Amino acid sequence: MPDDTRSRGIVLLTGATGFVGRRLQTLLLDNDYAVRALVRHESPRAENIDPRAERIEGALDDPQALARGLVGTKAVINCAGAVRGNAAADFADVNVDGVRALAKAIERLSAPPALLHMSSLAASHPELSDYAGSKKAGEQVLEDFPELLWTVLRPPAIYGPGDVEMRPLLNLVRRGLVIVPGGNRQQRLSLLHVDDLANAVLAWLQAPARYRQYRYEIDDGHTLGYDWSEITEAVCTEPMFSRPLYLSIPGGLLNVCGKINEQMARLTRRKPMLTTGKARELTQPEWLCDNAPFSKTSGWTPAISLAAGVAALYEKDASA
């Protein structure tokens, strides 16, 4: 149970057991915020809740749990999100309906806390996939609550300690094998270390009113993102060949694999990661951010380059 009387305020954190949520827990607690973590009672990752945080059992569709978690809060950080699915409804449950339920619960309070909604750069191209469309729709839900003090962050691909999505790709690149989806080595991608993202959240917490009803896209500050050669140069330190091997996966093949995966998922009733929509996301020519608006308002600047972030990641593994 957090000691609220000695904290800088209570923050309700959703999605606290995930990759980003876990890093945010640590940063917030280390900076003297009291953290309440909303956790589904059947969550297999409940052990990821920091013992210094207060656990609120429930979900975004549980009004009573939200009411308990919101009492006396300074701010709400919504990191809950669905990233796997075989249909639009698989994503809408959390990414759209969950945002609406949270906003309604905040709206009911006599002194509503500020809300930071963690979206995704995918929302900038909602036409590509059901996931991207759901992230855009979740942002649009907030427009129905003009009295609330809300802000949206759209991070790009995030990496760092605890990551399970980008890590397999980084492992291959580090050893000299570079998988290029769509075969476009000039594809440009913005990236962000999870600690830089967490520090951006901390900057927002200093004065949420400055960011009222704005959307911000943030990355690691590398101009125009990275192409695959730049990613390889930053990451690859142990080439298995005299030079890195680039393995191009045609977009058509990714699309076929996505269709097969979708059909298999219907039979097994599971939620797949690779779908036809995800194939379109993976082959999009660019996913780029611009830090200028957020940095101008907050004073935040990213501190971790891709080369430094990846090096620290593997140094930590080697010393473990």
N, C-alpha and C positions, 0 to 999 in steps of 0.2 A: 504494500500500500504506500503510495507516494506521500511525502510530507508537503501538502499543498501550501502550508503557511510559510515555508521557506523557499518556495519556487518562484520563478518569474512568470508563472501562470500555468494553467492546465491546458494541455493540447490533447484533443481526441484524435487518434491516428487509426485510420482504417487501412486494411492491407498490411498490417504491421508484421505479419509473418513472412512476407515476401522478400525478395532480394533488396529492393529499395527501402521497404518498410523497416527491415532490420537495421540498416545503416542509419536511418532517420531516428529510430529509437535511441541508439547509442549517442548520436550527436545531440539530440534534444536533452536527454538525461544528463549528459556531460556538461551541458550549458545551463543547467539548473531549471529546466522546464519539467513540470510534472506531466507524465505521459499516461494517458488511458488508451489502452489498445482494445479495439473491438475485434473479437475473435469468435468465429463459429465454434460452438461447443464440440462439434465432431471433427474439428480441424486436425489433420495429421501433423501439422507443423506448429502446434500450440507451444511446443517446447522452445520455439524461437522467440518467445516473449521474454524480454529482459526482466529479471526478478525485481528490479527497481520500479517497474511499471505496474500500473493497476490494470488487471484484466477485466474487461466487460464482455461477458458471454452473450453472443447474439450475432445478428447479421443486419445488412442494410434494409431488409424487408421486415425487421422486428422493431416496431415503433417504441415498445417499452425499453428495449436495450438501448436504442438511440437516445431516448429521453434520459436514461440513467447516465449514459456516457457524456451527454451534453451539459449537464448541470454545472454551472460555474466555469465553463471553459473560456479561455482567451481566444482559441482558434481551433479549427478543424482542418486536418490534412487528409484528403481522400486519395489514398494510394490503391484502393481496391480496384481490381480490374480483371476481366475475363480475356484471355489471350488465345484460347483454344476453342474451336467450335466447327460445326458442320453446317450451320444455318444461321441466319441473322438473329434468330431468337436465342441462340446459345450465348451470344455476346450482349444482347440487349438487356437481359435479366440484371446484370451487374453494371454494365457500362452506360446504360440509359436509365432504366427503371430505378437502379440503386442510387444514381445521382439525384433523381427526382425525389425519392424517399428521404434522402439525407437533407436536401434543400428544404423540403417541407417541414422536417423536424426542427431545423434551425429557425425557420420562419416563425414557428409557434412560440419561440422564446421571447420574453420581454426585452432581453438584451442579447440579441443574436451575435454569436462569435463570428469572426472572419473565417472564410472558407477558401482554402487553397485546393484546387482540383488538379490532380496529376493526370494529364491527358497523354497524348503521344503525337509525335510529328506525323504519324500516319493520318491524323485528322486533317492534314492539309491536302490530302488526296482521297476523300471519302468514296470516290467512285471505284477505287481499286479492289476493295474487299469488304466483306461483311464486318470484319474487325475495324477497319479504318472508318467505315460508315458509322459504326456504333460509337466510336470515340468522338467523331464530329457531332453526332446526335446528342451525346452526353453533354458536350459543351453548349449546344443550343438549348438544352433543358434549362440551363442556368439563366438564360435570357428571360425566362418566364418569372424570374425572381428579382425584379429590378431594385427592390429595397435591400437586398442582401449585399454584403461586402464580400464579393467573390473574385477570385483571380484564377486564371488557367495557366499552367505550365505545360509546354509541349516539348519534352526532351526527345532527342534522337535515340539511336541505339546506345544502350548504357552497358558499361563493363566495370569490373572491379571485383574485390573479394566477395565471394558468395554467389557470383553470377554462374548460371548454368546454361544460358542461351548462347552467349557469344564465346564462352570458354572453349568449347570443342573446336570452333573455327580458329581461334587464336592458337590453340595447341598445334593445329596443322600448319598454319602459317609460320609459326616459330620454328618448325622443323623443315621448312622449305617447300611445303605443298600448299598452293594457294587455290582455293575453290572460288571460281568466278561465276556467279549465277547470271545466266543470259549471255555469258561470253564477252561482256563489255568491260574491258579493263579500264576504260575511261569513266566508268560510272563513278559519281562523286557522292561521298557519304560523310555526313557530320557524325561525330562520336562524342561521348561524354563519360567521364569517370564518375562513378556513383558518389564519391566524396565531394566532388565539385557540385553535383546536383544537390546533395544534402546541405552544403553551405549556401547554395542559392535559396533553399527553403528557410534557412536560418536568417538570411538577409531579409527575406519577405516578412518574417515574424517581427522584425524590429518596428515596422510601421505598415501594417497591411493596407491602411487606407490610401497609401500612395498608389497602390496597384488596382484600385477599385474597377472591377469589370473590364480588365484587360487580359489579353492573351499574349503570352511570351514564348518564343522558341529560343532555346539556349543550347550551346554546345561548348566544346573545349577551346574555342577561339582560333582554331586552325582555319585560315582564310579559305573559303570555298570548299571546306571539307577535304576528304582524302580520296584519291583514286586508288586502285588496287596496288599500283607500284609503290605509292607512298605508304600505304598500310604495311606492305611487305617490308619496306626499308625500316620502318619503325619497330616492327615486331620480330622479324626473322633474324635470329642470332645463331641458329644451329642448322644450317642448310644441309640436307642429306645429299644434295647434288652440288656441282660446281656453281650452279646458279639456281634460284628458285624455279620450281616447276609450276606453271599456271595451268590449271585444269578447268577448262570452260564447260559449263553445263548449259546446253541450249535452252532457251526459254520454252520452246515447244516440248522438250523432254520434261522440264519442271511442271508444265501444265498437265501433261499426261500422267505424271506421278501424282499430281494433286487430285486428278479425277479418280484415279484408282484408289487413292487414300480415302477420298470422300465416300466412295462406294463401300469400301471395307468398313469404314466407320459406321455406316448405316447398319451393316450386318452385325457388328460387334457392339453397337450402341456406345461407342466411345467418342471423345472429342479430339479430333486430329489437329496437329500443328500445321503440316503442309497440306494446303488446299489450293484450288485454282486461284483463289483470291490472294493467298500468300505468295504464289508464284508470280503474280503481277506485282506485288509489293517488292519482291526480291529483285525483279528485273527493271524496276523504275529507274530511269537514267540518273536521277539525282534526288537525294534527301538532304536538304541543306537548311541551316539555321542562321539567324543573325542575332548576335548578342547585344547589339547596340541599344535597343530600347530598354531592355531589362537592366543592363549595366548602367545606363544613364540615370535611371530611377533609383537603383539600389546601391550603386558603388561596387557591386559584386563583379569580380572577374575570375575566370577559371584559372586554376593554378597547376593543373596536372596535364601534361602533354601525353599523347598516346605512347610515345617511347618510354617516358618515365613511368606512366601508369602500368604498362605491361611489365616493365623490368621489375618494379616493386612487387607486382603480383607473383612473379615467379621466384623472386628472391625470398619472399615470405614462405612459399612452398618449400624451397630448398632448406630453409632454416627450421622448418616444422619437425 
